[in-house]
């Protein structure tokens, strides 16, 4: 089973492309371009599912078109729209610096500078432009770089300062 620690986000599947089952991925970095990867990993129902890449090509400066094994027509590709796309960290070019992903925060405790400890992150939703984390009491909290004070990887602690207009409790 593939874990969140083994993958790095490369973007999100935005649409099908053509009639042969190709999919288009809006990328947020150049990791795939620089790698020699064989598998594209998609998050389907919060499960990381590998797909063997038969062919891929760039489209513009921020999109990739993938032809995946066993996805042979538009109907088979349609359910993949909206999935987060990842690649294995082990496939990355050694010169690429690995930036932490939002998904890597799963299991971290959340500490707000004003409200104290809020809970533990149980889910990260990146399906919309506004990333949301779910903490173990089912509260949704917006996650944005401007809110983050510190990420303590050793103690798995995310310290945030939520805007005064947002009350997590």
C-alpha positions as CSV (number, residue, x, y, z in Angstrom):
1,X,0.0,0.0,0.0
2,X,1.3,3.4,-0.9
3,X,1.4,5.9,1.9
4,X,1.3,9.8,1.9
5,X,5.0,9.9,3.0
6,X,6.0,8.0,-0.2
7,X,4.4,10.5,-2.7
8,X,4.7,14.1,-3.7
9,X,1.9,16.1,-5.2
10,X,2.3,17.2,-8.9
11,X,-1.2,18.6,-9.4
12,X,-4.8,17.8,-10.1
13,X,-6.7,16.1,-12.9
14,X,-8.8,18.7,-14.6
15,X,-10.4,17.1,-17.6
16,X,-10.3,14.3,-20.1
17,X,-8.4,14.9,-23.3
18,X,-9.6,13.4,-26.6
19,X,-11.5,10.1,-27.1
20,X,-8.7,7.6,-26.2
21,X,-9.0,8.1,-22.4
22,X,-6.2,10.6,-22.0
23,X,-6.4,12.9,-19.0
24,X,-5.1,16.4,-18.4
25,X,-3.3,17.3,-15.2
26,X,-2.9,20.9,-14.1
27,X,0.6,20.9,-12.5
28,X,1.8,22.9,-9.5
29,X,5.6,22.1,-10.0
30,X,8.1,20.5,-12.4
31,X,8.8,17.3,-10.5
32,X,7.2,15.1,-13.2
33,X,9.1,16.8,-16.0
34,X,12.4,16.2,-14.3
35,X,11.8,12.6,-13.2
36,X,11.9,9.2,-14.8
37,X,8.6,8.0,-13.3
38,X,6.6,5.0,-14.5
39,X,3.5,5.5,-12.3
40,X,1.1,8.3,-11.8
41,X,-0.6,8.0,-8.4
42,X,-4.1,9.3,-8.0
43,X,-6.0,9.9,-4.8
44,X,-9.4,8.1,-5.3
45,X,-11.7,8.2,-2.2
46,X,-8.6,9.0,-0.1
47,X,-6.8,5.9,-1.3
48,X,-3.5,6.3,-3.3
49,X,-4.0,4.3,-6.5
50,X,-1.1,3.8,-8.9
51,X,-1.6,3.9,-12.7
52,X,1.1,2.8,-15.1
53,X,1.8,5.7,-17.5
54,X,2.0,4.5,-21.2
55,X,2.7,8.0,-22.5
56,X,2.7,11.6,-21.5
57,X,3.4,15.0,-22.9
58,X,3.4,18.6,-21.9
59,X,0.6,21.0,-22.8
60,X,1.5,24.6,-22.2
61,X,3.6,25.6,-19.2
62,X,1.4,24.1,-16.5
63,X,-0.4,21.0,-17.9
64,X,0.5,17.4,-18.7
65,X,-1.5,15.0,-20.8
66,X,-1.3,11.3,-19.6
67,X,-2.3,8.1,-21.3
68,X,-2.7,5.5,-18.6
69,X,-2.7,1.7,-18.8
70,X,-6.2,0.3,-18.9
71,X,-7.9,3.7,-19.4
72,X,-8.9,3.4,-23.0
73,X,-11.8,5.8,-23.6
74,X,-13.4,9.0,-22.4
75,X,-15.9,7.2,-20.2
76,X,-13.2,5.4,-18.2
77,X,-11.2,8.6,-17.8
78,X,-14.2,10.7,-16.6
79,X,-14.2,9.5,-13.0
80,X,-10.6,10.6,-12.6
81,X,-11.4,14.3,-13.0
82,X,-10.8,16.2,-9.8
83,X,-8.4,13.6,-8.4
84,X,-5.2,14.8,-6.8
85,X,-2.2,13.6,-8.8
86,X,1.1,12.4,-7.2
87,X,4.3,10.7,-8.1
88,X,6.6,8.6,-5.9
89,X,9.3,10.5,-4.1
90,X,11.7,7.8,-5.0
91,X,11.2,8.6,-8.7
92,X,12.2,12.3,-8.2
93,X,15.3,13.7,-9.7
94,X,17.9,13.9,-6.9
95,X,18.5,17.5,-7.6
96,X,14.9,18.5,-7.0
97,X,14.2,19.9,-3.5
98,X,11.2,18.1,-2.0
99,X,8.6,20.6,-0.7
100,X,6.3,19.3,1.9
101,X,2.7,18.8,0.7
102,X,-0.5,19.5,2.6
103,X,-1.2,15.7,2.6
104,X,2.0,15.2,4.6
105,X,0.3,17.0,7.5
106,X,-2.1,14.1,8.2
107,X,-1.8,13.1,11.8
108,X,-0.3,16.4,12.9
109,X,-1.8,18.1,16.0
110,X,-3.1,21.7,15.3
111,X,-2.3,24.5,17.7
112,X,-3.9,27.9,17.2
113,X,-2.0,30.8,18.9
114,X,-5.2,32.2,20.3
115,X,-7.4,29.2,20.9
116,X,-4.9,26.6,21.9
117,X,-4.9,22.9,20.7
118,X,-7.8,22.3,18.2
119,X,-7.2,18.6,17.5
120,X,-5.4,16.2,15.1
121,X,-5.6,16.5,11.3
122,X,-7.6,13.5,10.0
123,X,-8.2,14.7,6.4
124,X,-6.8,17.2,3.9
125,X,-9.2,18.3,1.1
126,X,-7.5,19.8,-1.9
127,X,-10.3,19.3,-4.3
128,X,-11.2,23.0,-4.4
129,X,-9.0,26.1,-4.7
130,X,-9.4,26.5,-0.9
131,X,-7.5,23.7,0.9
132,X,-9.4,22.5,4.0
133,X,-8.2,20.3,6.9
134,X,-10.5,18.3,9.0
135,X,-9.5,17.8,12.6
136,X,-10.6,14.8,14.7
137,X,-13.7,16.5,16.0
138,X,-15.0,17.0,12.4
139,X,-14.3,20.7,12.3
140,X,-13.1,22.1,9.0
141,X,-10.3,24.7,9.0
142,X,-9.1,26.6,6.0
143,X,-5.4,25.9,5.4
144,X,-3.4,28.7,3.8
145,X,0.3,29.6,4.0
146,X,-0.5,33.0,5.6
147,X,-2.1,31.2,8.6
148,X,0.9,28.9,9.3
149,X,3.2,30.0,12.0
150,X,5.3,26.8,12.3
151,X,5.5,23.2,11.2
152,X,7.3,21.1,13.7
153,X,8.0,17.8,11.9
154,X,9.7,16.2,14.8
155,X,6.7,16.6,17.1
156,X,4.1,16.5,14.3
157,X,2.7,19.9,15.4
158,X,1.2,22.5,13.1
159,X,1.0,26.0,14.7
160,X,-1.4,28.4,13.1
161,X,-2.9,31.8,13.7
162,X,-6.4,31.9,12.3
163,X,-7.9,35.2,11.3
164,X,-10.0,36.9,13.9
165,X,-13.1,36.4,11.7
166,X,-12.7,32.6,11.9
167,X,-13.5,30.9,15.1
168,X,-12.7,27.2,15.0
169,X,-14.6,26.3,18.2
